[in-house]
Amino acid sequence: MKTIHFSILAAVLLSVLLSAEDVWEKSIRLREGVQYIHLFPEVPRKTALTPEKVSEMREKFIKTATEKKFDLSFVNAIKADVRPMKIYAMRIDLKLQGLAFTGTGRADGWGKPMPAAPDQAIRTYRITTADFMKGCRELRRLNMIIATNSGPWSPWPPPKGDTRHANPAGISISDGVVVSDNGFFAYAYFVVYKDGTVNIIDHIDREKYDDFQLVTSGFGIVMKEGKTTPQTTAGYDEGLMPRLSLGLDKERRYLYIVAVDGRQPGWSEGATGTDLFNIFTRLGAYDVIDMDGGGSATMCFWDERQNAPRIFNMHDYNRRYYRPVGMNLGIYLKPMMTTKDTKDTKDTKDTKD
């Protein structure tokens, strides 16, 4: 099946949120088993802005947009009663042949104190999601097709003198190896079992670690069995944030990845927990976990034509800077075995026996 080569400008643009069926009917196919859509809703504000506040935000936007050479016409999107939101969504077919997951692995010096933060143990290297993707393809020879940042990490902000190392929060397991076990954020996990089953759960027992191929911690489960949870609004509706979240449908057939731009009045101010719940409901999710957001939020797809990662979301009115993060998640395709490969494997086994 032919891969569709794409550009961000060619993405499907919608001004309203539709039903799940309508949304994915209007999506574009990035490659076999991967659909993408870009949503541009306007969301009602909890409290309308005063005329003075609108003027203040518009003046600040014009100054920032001029400095960063951003489209000044977006000043008209700063309104008193609604706020703009830019949503990037993927749907991945988990039955795609050869689909597999990996994550950030252990850094050299794993377990030793960080040079500039001796109260923190070295667990991983901080690396941008795009560089993580390139490294997995070039060094590990993985046919990685999608990558995102994943779990939160510390120390933040990075200490002076050591911006390389990170200590991921909660539990992190990559390729069956425990990367971190910090015992907090112990209520939200995206997991892949060794049999390939994918799930979102709220508890993991240490004696069960060997069951997992991948575990990455999130900040909270914002949808459980199609309903809101205490974490949907607990702290999430206090401020608008850039977001990176993962969802699964009820049958565990599809994985949904959503990134929301934020902190950019006129372009996109961010999302609350309730916003995420509403977005994923429209997309067809049944369970949703919110991962590390803010300046860490990054969603990549491998562009075969450019032979490079394409980053969908953006920070600070441009696509020039993306934060190196302590945990990344990658989706790749294992090579398919041919009939000859299967025969060769059997012959080798018979010889050894």
C-alpha positions as MATLAB code, in Angstrom:
seq = 'MKTIHFSILAAVLLSVLLSAEDVWEKSIRLREGVQYIHLFPEVPRKTALTPEKVSEMREKFIKTATEKKFDLSFVNAIKADVRPMKIYAMRIDLKLQGLAFTGTGRADGWGKPMPAAPDQAIRTYRITTADFMKGCRELRRLNMIIATNSGPWSPWPPPKGDTRHANPAGISISDGVVVSDNGFFAYAYFVVYKDGTVNIIDHIDREKYDDFQLVTSGFGIVMKEGKTTPQTTAGYDEGLMPRLSLGLDKERRYLYIVAVDGRQPGWSEGATGTDLFNIFTRLGAYDVIDMDGGGSATMCFWDERQNAPRIFNMHDYNRRYYRPVGMNLGIYLKPMMTTKDTKDTKDTKDTKD';
ca = [
       0.000    0.000    0.000;
       1.359    3.386   -0.962;
       2.519    5.832    1.699;
       1.064    9.336    1.417;
       3.784   11.980    1.560;
       2.466   15.069    3.283;
       3.140   18.573    4.476;
       1.720   20.288    7.513;
      -0.072   22.767    5.257;
      -1.790   19.922    3.434;
      -3.317   18.549    6.657;
      -7.068   18.380    6.994;
      -8.313   21.584    8.601;
     -11.550   21.589   10.572;
     -13.088   24.461   12.517;
     -15.408   22.343   14.641;
     -15.217   19.065   16.499;
     -17.225   16.351   14.769;
     -18.355   12.869   15.741;
     -15.637   10.195   15.836;
     -16.872    8.623   12.601;
     -16.938   11.970   10.786;
     -13.519   12.974   12.104;
     -11.687    9.909   10.835;
     -13.576    9.897    7.536;
     -12.035   13.324    6.898;
      -8.527   12.356    8.040;
      -5.516   11.815    5.823;
      -3.641    8.527    5.642;
       0.009    9.030    6.533;
       0.819    5.407    5.846;
      -0.827    2.018    6.269;
      -2.502    1.906    9.688;
      -1.846    5.562   10.568;
      -4.393    8.365   10.139;
      -3.915   12.050   10.946;
      -6.177   15.031   11.404;
      -5.688   18.646   12.448;
      -8.538   20.300   14.343;
      -9.024   24.060   14.753;
     -11.907   24.559   17.224;
     -12.787   27.701   19.128;
     -13.582   26.854   22.744;
     -15.815   28.969   25.016;
     -13.934   30.697   27.803;
     -14.987   30.005   31.374;
     -15.020   33.739   31.968;
     -15.175   36.315   29.193;
     -12.208   38.636   28.877;
     -12.637   42.348   29.456;
     -12.037   44.670   26.486;
      -8.906   45.882   28.259;
      -7.564   42.339   28.571;
      -8.262   41.622   24.902;
      -6.394   44.793   23.904;
      -3.481   43.847   26.170;
      -3.250   40.348   24.697;
      -3.452   41.669   21.140;
      -0.699   44.213   21.734;
       1.536   41.538   23.239;
       0.791   39.178   20.355;
       1.654   41.821   17.725;
       4.977   42.508   19.447;
       5.883   38.824   19.776;
       4.649   37.883   16.300;
       6.636   40.718   14.740;
       9.812   39.579   16.516;
       9.289   35.951   15.492;
       7.995   36.768   11.990;
       4.709   35.007   12.683;
       1.481   35.684   10.759;
      -0.007   38.865   12.259;
      -3.496   38.019   10.999;
      -3.913   35.617   13.928;
      -4.387   38.648   16.158;
      -8.049   38.471   15.109;
      -8.346   35.090   16.849;
      -7.898   36.750   20.249;
     -11.498   37.165   21.335;
     -13.303   37.870   24.577;
     -15.671   34.897   24.665;
     -13.781   32.075   22.896;
     -10.191   30.890   22.650;
      -8.463   29.164   19.719;
      -7.110   25.635   20.073;
      -4.836   23.785   17.640;
      -5.149   20.010   17.963;
      -3.007   17.404   16.195;
      -4.383   13.871   16.342;
      -3.230   10.473   15.096;
      -5.003    7.146   15.123;
      -2.763    4.079   14.922;
      -4.140    0.640   14.122;
      -2.683   -1.633   16.810;
      -3.289   -4.651   14.565;
      -0.788   -3.335   12.027;
       1.572   -6.220   11.301;
       4.921   -5.909   13.072;
       3.873   -2.957   15.266;
       6.091   -2.620   18.356;
       6.949   -0.058   21.048;
      10.170    1.139   22.607;
      11.240    3.954   24.914;
      14.230    5.815   26.258;
      16.750    3.375   27.722;
      19.275    3.585   30.518;
      22.047    6.170   30.311;
      25.718    5.432   30.939;
      26.353    5.759   34.649;
      22.802    4.613   35.421;
      22.086    4.836   39.147;
      25.001    7.131   39.982;
      24.382   10.669   41.354;
      24.033   13.413   38.768;
      27.177   15.583   38.777;
      25.269   18.849   39.257;
      22.361   17.400   41.263;
      23.721   14.688   43.578;
      20.289   14.163   45.164;
      19.098   12.851   41.763;
      20.158    9.526   40.238;
      21.219    9.261   36.614;
      18.595    7.264   34.730;
      18.365    8.571   31.158;
      19.819   11.119   28.781;
      17.738   14.136   27.864;
      17.208   14.208   24.114;
      14.688   15.804   21.770;
      11.976   13.519   20.468;
      13.181   14.060   16.892;
      16.746   13.065   17.821;
      15.422   10.052   19.736;
      13.632    8.979   16.572;
      16.693    9.491   14.389;
      18.889    7.644   16.876;
      16.566    4.651   16.995;
      16.539    4.451   13.210;
      20.261    5.033   12.667;
      21.850    3.306   15.659;
      19.309    0.634   16.560;
      18.150    0.094   12.964;
      14.502    0.293   13.980;
      11.929    1.242   11.361;
      10.436    3.856   13.677;
       7.388    5.597   12.236;
       6.068    7.639   15.196;
       7.648    9.148   18.299;
       6.428   11.361   21.137;
       7.739   12.595   24.425;
       6.223   10.554   27.234;
       6.665   10.610   31.015;
       7.586   13.541   33.281;
      11.113   13.741   34.642;
      13.362   15.713   36.963;
      15.241   17.809   37.866;
      13.374   20.760   36.439;
      14.687   23.232   35.582;
      17.895   21.391   34.686;
      20.761   22.294   37.029;
      23.592   24.428   35.717;
      26.463   22.280   34.604;
      24.389   19.192   33.739;
      21.687   19.449   31.110;
      22.227   15.896   29.811;
      20.764   13.688   32.500;
      17.232   13.012   33.715;
      15.441   10.969   36.349;
      12.008    9.942   35.023;
       9.119   10.104   37.467;
       7.238    7.007   38.551;
       7.926    3.711   36.787;
       9.642    3.468   33.417;
      10.391    0.223   31.603;
      11.880    0.155   28.107;
      12.383   -3.055   26.114;
      11.677   -5.049   29.257;
      14.377   -3.270   31.305;
      13.500   -1.144   34.338;
      14.764    2.387   33.710;
      13.296    4.109   36.769;
      11.219    3.197   39.807;
      10.697    6.307   41.855;
       7.458    5.349   43.571;
       5.492    8.509   42.806;
       3.058    9.383   40.016;
       1.875    5.900   40.910;
      -1.597    6.241   39.437;
      -1.263    6.630   35.670;
       0.616    4.349   33.296;
       0.702    3.639   29.581;
       1.843    0.022   29.286;
       2.695   -2.571   26.664;
       2.782   -6.168   27.847;
       5.251   -8.669   26.444;
       2.429  -10.341   24.523;
       1.873   -7.022   22.690;
      -1.284   -5.997   24.551;
      -1.524   -2.223   25.101;
      -3.365   -0.657   28.049;
      -3.760    2.347   30.336;
      -3.761    1.374   34.014;
      -3.529    3.035   37.420;
      -1.471    0.525   39.418;
       1.549   -1.741   38.905;
       2.947   -4.237   41.419;
       6.728   -4.641   41.508;
       6.429   -8.408   41.272;
       4.683   -7.908   37.906;
       7.467   -5.887   36.260;
       8.583   -8.871   34.186;
       5.191   -8.863   32.436;
       5.906   -5.551   30.710;
       7.775   -4.666   27.552;
       7.187   -0.952   28.119;
       5.855    1.248   30.909;
       5.782    5.026   30.993;
       4.173    7.162   33.678;
       1.764   10.014   33.044;
       0.401   12.883   35.077;
      -3.127   11.528   35.256;
      -5.885    9.421   33.723;
      -8.382   11.932   32.354;
     -10.821    9.370   30.936;
     -11.591    5.926   32.316;
     -14.115    3.656   30.623;
     -15.517    6.629   28.722;
     -16.123    8.727   31.832;
     -14.378   11.571   33.632;
     -12.176   10.850   36.641;
     -11.137   12.976   39.627;
      -7.902   13.622   37.728;
      -9.794   15.163   34.804;
     -10.286   18.383   36.720;
      -7.956   18.084   39.730;
      -5.415   20.765   38.862;
      -6.053   20.357   35.155;
      -8.690   23.050   34.779;
      -6.745   25.728   36.640;
      -4.592   26.687   33.685;
      -4.268   26.164   29.945;
      -1.269   24.084   28.900;
       0.308   22.558   25.831;
      -0.593   18.867   26.034;
       0.559   15.459   24.864;
      -1.903   12.672   25.656;
      -2.537    9.048   24.695;
      -5.863    7.251   24.367;
      -7.219    3.803   23.553;
     -10.591    2.751   22.245;
     -12.739    0.263   24.151;
     -11.703   -2.703   21.996;
      -7.995   -1.758   22.150;
      -7.893   -1.696   18.363;
      -6.680    1.906   18.081;
      -4.140    4.088   19.841;
      -4.878    7.822   19.721;
      -2.099   10.389   20.104;
      -3.090   14.004   20.644;
      -0.890   17.086   20.912;
      -2.355   20.519   21.665;
      -0.423   23.740   21.162;
      -0.537   26.210   24.030;
       0.716   29.467   25.535;
       0.327   31.185   22.156;
      -2.622   33.621   22.217;
      -4.031   34.101   18.747;
      -2.781   30.689   17.699;
      -3.601   28.267   20.529;
      -3.864   28.900   24.262;
      -3.727   25.264   25.377;
      -6.088   22.697   26.849;
      -7.555   21.766   30.227;
      -8.384   18.284   31.468;
     -11.987   18.796   30.427;
     -10.831   19.882   26.959;
      -8.822   16.660   26.640;
     -11.816   14.593   27.700;
     -13.976   16.283   25.071;
     -11.354   15.936   22.333;
     -10.784   12.239   22.937;
     -14.518   11.591   23.204;
     -14.911   12.993   19.672;
     -12.008   10.883   18.452;
     -13.471    7.649   19.829;
     -11.320    6.957   22.897;
     -12.450    5.025   25.959;
      -9.404    5.513   28.226;
      -6.964    8.448   28.164;
      -3.723    9.274   29.958;
      -2.151   12.736   29.979;
       1.620   12.633   29.586;
       4.263   15.313   30.126;
       3.078   18.517   28.483;
       4.174   22.144   28.440;
       7.366   22.752   26.517;
       8.083   19.014   26.464;
       5.070   18.110   24.306;
       6.265   16.792   20.927;
       4.643   14.547   18.317;
       6.691   13.240   15.356;
       6.074   11.170   12.259;
       8.823    9.828   10.000;
       8.589   11.536    6.605;
       9.928    9.077    4.048;
      10.268   11.740    1.363;
      12.378   14.046    3.526;
      14.060   11.099    5.288;
      13.614   12.966    8.553;
      11.174   13.392   11.445;
       8.282   15.781   10.888;
       7.076   17.497   14.047;
       3.384   18.361   14.028;
       2.933   20.661   17.023;
       4.842   23.851   17.759;
       5.924   26.010   20.674;
       6.317   29.745   21.014;
       4.961   30.667   17.542;
       7.696   28.759   15.733;
       9.122   25.328   14.999;
      12.724   26.193   15.751;
      13.121   24.846   19.281;
      11.996   21.631   20.962;
      12.999   20.723   24.480;
      15.308   17.764   25.159;
      13.283   15.463   27.416;
      14.023   12.621   29.812;
      11.559   10.099   28.361;
      10.432    9.393   24.826;
       8.122    6.798   23.305;
       8.646    5.234   19.893;
       6.463    3.106   17.631;
       8.237    1.017   15.017;
       7.590   -1.835   12.603;
       9.449   -5.107   12.934;
      10.660   -6.648    9.658;
       8.144   -9.123    8.270;
       9.507  -12.670    7.939;
       9.157  -14.196    4.514;
       8.484  -17.866    3.864;
      12.218  -18.303    3.194;
      13.111  -16.582    6.516;
      10.783  -18.948    8.359;
      12.315  -21.991    6.635;
      15.878  -20.775    7.352;
      15.014  -20.276   11.019;
      13.559  -23.792   11.228;
      16.580  -25.300    9.452;
      18.947  -23.511   11.860;
      16.990  -24.745   14.854;
      16.966  -28.322   13.502;
      20.734  -28.158   12.935;
      21.394  -26.963   16.486;
      19.134  -29.672   17.899;
];
